[in-house]
Amino acid sequence: MGAKPPRLGSVNYNNFKDIIKIAEVDGLAITRAALNPSGFIRIIRLVEQEARNRKILPPGN
């Protein structure tokens, strides 16, 4: 069997904080939220912080 497919969470600015804390979620589907540049950047920065907290992303990257 091949690798398991990733589990994605469809997010917006109101729900992404809860979704990124779910250990089984491998990525985010940022669709309509990406239409608002400042909101999109906030989501990305907070996701980066969560990745550092999970030790997925090294500090400083």
C-alpha positions as CSV (number, residue, x, y, z in Angstrom):
1,M,0.0,0.0,0.0
2,G,1.1,3.6,-0.6
3,A,1.3,6.4,1.8
4,K,-1.8,7.6,3.6
5,P,-3.4,10.7,2.0
6,P,-2.9,13.9,3.9
7,R,-5.7,15.1,6.1
8,L,-6.6,18.7,5.3
9,G,-8.7,21.1,7.2
10,S,-10.6,23.8,5.2
11,V,-10.0,27.0,7.2
12,N,-11.0,30.6,7.5
13,Y,-9.7,33.2,10.0
14,N,-12.4,32.2,12.5
15,N,-11.6,28.4,12.7
16,F,-8.0,27.9,11.7
17,K,-6.6,28.2,15.3
18,D,-8.7,25.2,16.4
19,I,-7.9,23.1,13.2
20,I,-4.1,23.6,13.4
21,K,-4.1,22.1,16.9
22,I,-5.6,18.8,15.7
23,A,-2.6,16.4,15.6
24,E,-4.1,14.4,12.7
25,V,-4.3,17.4,10.4
26,D,-1.4,17.5,8.0
27,G,-2.2,20.7,6.2
28,L,-4.7,23.4,5.6
29,A,-6.9,24.3,2.7
30,I,-6.9,28.1,2.7
31,T,-9.4,29.0,0.0
32,R,-11.6,32.0,0.4
33,A,-9.5,33.2,3.3
34,A,-6.6,33.7,0.8
35,L,-8.6,36.5,-0.9
36,N,-7.9,38.8,2.1
37,P,-4.1,39.4,2.0
38,S,-3.8,40.6,5.6
39,G,-5.9,37.8,7.0
40,F,-4.0,35.3,4.9
41,I,-0.7,36.5,6.2
42,R,-2.0,36.3,9.8
43,I,-3.0,32.7,9.2
44,I,0.4,31.8,7.8
45,R,2.3,33.4,10.7
46,L,0.2,31.7,13.3
47,V,0.5,28.3,11.5
48,E,4.3,28.8,11.4
49,Q,4.3,29.4,15.1
50,E,2.2,26.2,15.7
51,A,4.7,24.3,13.5
52,R,7.5,25.5,15.6
53,N,5.6,24.5,18.8
54,R,5.2,21.0,17.3
55,K,8.9,21.0,16.4
56,I,8.0,20.6,12.7
57,L,9.6,23.8,11.6
58,P,13.0,24.8,13.1
59,P,13.2,28.1,14.9
60,G,14.1,31.1,12.7
61,N,12.7,29.7,9.5
